[in-house]
Amino acid sequence: MPATLDVSTTLQQLVRLPSVNPMGKQVQGDIYYEHRVTDYLESQFREWDLPFERQAVFPQRENIIALLPGAVDPKQGGKLLMLEVHQDTVPVEGMTIDPFAAELKDGRIYGRGSCDIKGGMAVYLTVFSRLMQLPVNQRPSILLACSINEEHGFDGATQMAQSFSDQSSTIMPRKPDAVIVAEPTMLDVVVAHKGVIRWVCQTHGKAAHSSDPSQGCNAIYTMAECVHHLKDYAENVLPTHAAYPQLGKPTLSVGTISGGISVNTVPDQCEIEIDYRMNPGGDPLADRKAVIDFLASKLPDATKVSHGPPTIISPGLSAEKNQDLATQLIKTANAQGHTSKAIGVPYGTDAPAFDLVDVPTVVFGPGSINQAHTKDEWVAVEQLEAAVEVVYEFCVGFGE
Ligand SMILES: [Zn+2]
C-alpha cells in the first residue's frame, strides 16, 4: 500500500513546477503552460496504479483525470464524486518573493499558485492517498480532475464537462453526481458566483499630422466619450438592475485603454477592454448587447465605434442545484469545529462548466482569495491541513 502524502511537501513540489498562464499573450520561456504539473500528476497516478485520462485541449495544455474506484462501479449505478482543481497560475510579474521557491516560513508556504490553487490540489492528492488506505468497499468512486486555463477562459473545465455529458471521456462515460471545485474560500462553501463577459471596443477616426488636427478625426476623443458613457452605465444604470441574494448587482469596468501611434499624429484608432460581471441565470450576450445599445444611443455618430466578439464568456454559478451538496459539505466542516457557511463571491471559477450540464457543483478550498494573485502569495499550512480533514471526511461519507 502506498504511503500517505504530506500536504505541505506536496504543495512545495507543485509550486516548484511553474504552470503560468500566459493570459492570452504571446510568450516565450520555460515557466508557461501546465504540462509540468500534468506530468507530475501522471507520474503520481501511475505510482498509485490508478486509471487516468489526459485530454488534449491546446498544445502543452492537457486536462488530466484519475479515477479512484469505489465500492460500486459508477457505470453500474454507484455514486461518483468529482474533485476538480485547475493546474494553471496567474503570471509572476511584480512578485516580491521567488515565485517558485515554495519557502515554508512561520506556518505559511509562499509562491505563485500556493494559494490559488496548488494548495487545493495538494489537499486533493493528500486525500486521495488516504482514501487509498481504505478497503475499496468502504469508499465511493472519486474522480480527481485537473483542468487547464482556468485563469483565462475556463477551456479545460468546459471540455471536461462536455466529455462527460457526451460520453467521450474514456475514463468515465457519465457525469459525476457532484463536483467540488477547489478555490481559496477559507473553508466556506461558495454556492453562487457571478459570470463574466469581456470584449474589446474600438473607435475609428482619421489620421492626420498633429500640426493641423482639423484634417483628421481623433479616435481618442471619441473613445473618451465612450468611456464617459460606460462609466455612467456602471454607476447609474446597473444599480437599477435586480440584485441576486448572495451576489448583489451586476458590475462593469473598463480595464485597459490604448490608442495612437505618436504624439504628433492625430490617432485614427483607440481601443478599450470591457469587463462585465453578471448574475447567474441571465444571458451574457443579451447583457452585452444592452451595453452596446446604450453606448450607441448616447453617441452622435455610432459608426465610429465597433465591438469585437466576446473574448471570455462564463455564465456564473447559480445556487439552484447545489443546495444539498452545500448543506452536506458545511455539515462536515462544522462537525470538525469550523464555522463554514454558504456564500456568494464576485470572481469566476470552473464551476459553471459543470453546473451548465446539470451537475450539482460548489466551490471550496483552503486559503483566502485575498492572498491569491498577490506579490507575495501564500497559504497557511493550518488551512491546508484543515481542508484535508474536511474533504477526506466528506469523501468517505459521500453516497452513504
Ligand atoms: Zn483559482
Boltz pocket constraint, residues with backbone or C-beta under 6 A from the ligand:
constraints:
  - pocket:
      binder: B
      contacts: [[A, 86], [A, 88], [A, 116], [A, 117], [A, 150], [A, 182], [A, 183], [A, 184]]
      max_distance: 6.0
